[in-house]
Amino acid sequence: MSDLTPEKAKAYWARTSSLMWTMLGIWFFFGFVVHFFAPQLNNIRIIGFPLGFYMAAQGSLIAFVVSLFWFASKQNSIDEEFGVAEDE
């Protein structure tokens, strides 16, 4: 990353930082907010299971895994855009 100009390095960090804050927001939502409202979500049923139970048992875990793959893809595209991607 030493070949980046200071302006490009600042832009790279801005994009990476923005992605990081987005991921932290997603993590907070599925890690805390959904579970906080689980009793209210239990009034909604999906395939016979209350939605609050489903989100606590499976939904949040699925969201975390999907968000990790999305994060890796987005970060890789940012790295490629700024020319700091890893060689394949």
Summary of the structure (lengths in Angstrom):
residues: 88
radius of gyration: 18.2
end to end distance: 16.8
largest distance: 57.0
contacts: 211
relative contact order: 0.15
helix: 76%
strand: 5%
